[in-house]
Amino acid sequence: MTQISIFNQQKDLKIPSKDVKNLFNTLISFKKLSIQELEVHFITDKAMKARHQEIFSDPTSTDCITCPI
């Protein structure tokens, strides 16, 4: 089973962690994926710009950053 961690560091939207985990578990099962761990972070636009700069040297906002290991 996939270990799914949800981090909600924003306050603009109410995001139930249980619903997010259920969504990803359903998707993983449906697609028959083998994933050991998944982290989902909900952050502010300001934090997203900082992360985007840190990882890609690009200070603009983006909707998603994916970092496979």
RATAPE-V68644 format. One record per residue. N is the residue number from 1. PSI is psi in whole degrees, -180 to 180 (NA if undefined). Layout:
# RATAPE-V68644
n->{N N}
psi->{PSI PSI}
This chain:
# RATAPE-V68644
n->{1 2 3 4 5 6 7 8 9 10 11 12 13 14 15 16 17 18 19 20 21 22 23 24 25 26 27 28 29 30 31 32 33 34 35 36 37 38 39 40 41 42 43 44 45 46 47 48 49 50 51 52 53 54 55 56 57 58 59 60 61 62 63 64 65 66 67 68 69}
psi->{144 132 114 124 132 129 114 103 24 163 1 -34 141 118 105 117 -39 -42 -39 -44 -44 -42 -50 -38 -41 -46 -45 -43 -47 -42 -2 47 151 100 125 -42 141 129 133 124 127 116 168 164 -40 -44 -37 -42 -42 -44 -41 -41 -46 -44 -40 6 39 113 5 162 159 165 -19 139 125 127 88 147 NA}
